[in-house]
Amino acid sequence: MKGKQRQLKLGAFLYPTGHHIAAWRHPLTQADAGSNFAHYVELAQIAEAAKFDLIFLADGVGTRGDDTEALQRTAQRYVAQFEPITLLSALAAVTKNIGFVATASTSFNEPYHIARKFASLDHISGGRAGWNLVTSSSDHEAHNFGRDEHYAHAERYERAEEFADVVLGLWDTWEEDAFPRNKQSGIYYDPNKQHILNHNGKHFKVRGPLNVARAPQGHPVLVQAGSSEPGRELAARTAEVVFTAHQTIEDARAFYADLKGRLQKYGRGHDDLKIMPGIFPVVGRTREEARQKFAELQDLVHPVVGLSMLNGMSGGVDLSHYPLDGPIPDLPETNGSKSRQKLLLDLARRENLTIRELYLRIAGARGHWQILGTPIEIADQMEEWFRTGAADGFNVMPPQLPTGLYDFVEHVLPELRRRGLFRSDYEGPTLRENLGLKVPLHPARHAVAAE
């Protein structure tokens, strides 16, 4: 008997108005989306009806930049947006199966806070929570937390390594059956099944225990997005899903092989980590219709906004002193996102782009894979990435919302299902079951199993 065909994993990566930087100006877009709960309910229910594995929310704990002229013209700089764990907790009440992944930074949080919040979300949702571990890259976030400048890149990742270990340890505070809550005996919990962490490290000193019972999934799913060398190593050791950005299938295959190849030294198998690159799909009945849809959005990009976005993503260098129609200059090494800076520079050099052409080139996908075409053309390329070792699935980035999500669901998903590449129903009620990830055993269970 043949085994079940391997299928794509799909996330719905939701920016409030959509991923294109000018999406909020489009006539079919919900302009107040960042503060509109009904909008998110609609999107969550569309994605769940389509059987997406998860909804993903990016986040930052500060506005991106202080360029008022640019900030007033865009909805994508973390201005007027819900805090993601609060939002996802509310969405859990109006959904049943879809997973919820929220971003929370190791730079400007404490491990106990994160462990508690995501364990709570896992309980509230019935086992559908995931934490996207990131190290913040913006000085503007640092300024909100008592710092004049950000941690250095190496220190951020050193802190993140220890942060992840503390959170995982706190999630192991309680064994699965630690709370009998027996009214007859008067025993609420079994102290023999409580495990005090007593962590004392370079960055954190945390005694524990966590005051939330063990999560329904054992641990919420641990997600990561960094692609730098320290980020890859952290992902190989701890992550169960990696969101990443690649422009070409060759780059995606190289990243996939490199990261999967690191798993064995941590005692992990190939399927213990799912790699899901971002994809920005513009869907049309014909390729020309897709181009026209994209052109409508491109025409709405204000030059000030495009340049400001590029300044931030290229490492904080002010490019306004250079000719917009000239080449992008050599840039100094950034203390921000090194992998994204390299991706943008490689793209500019490979395609011989001017500064203006580069900001227009990334105005939609911000360095992720951008594809315009018919449902068959988009499905063909997704299938090639999936079958040739470039991806286990994709984080779908609708250009504008809600119409961009509708287009993908109504036109691309049927084509993927026709090829047997995507599910028709959920495998189970938890995010781990649907992603095909193991439930982590409590360390005490490991000890019993080893005896």
Disulfide bonds with the S-S distance in Angstrom:
none
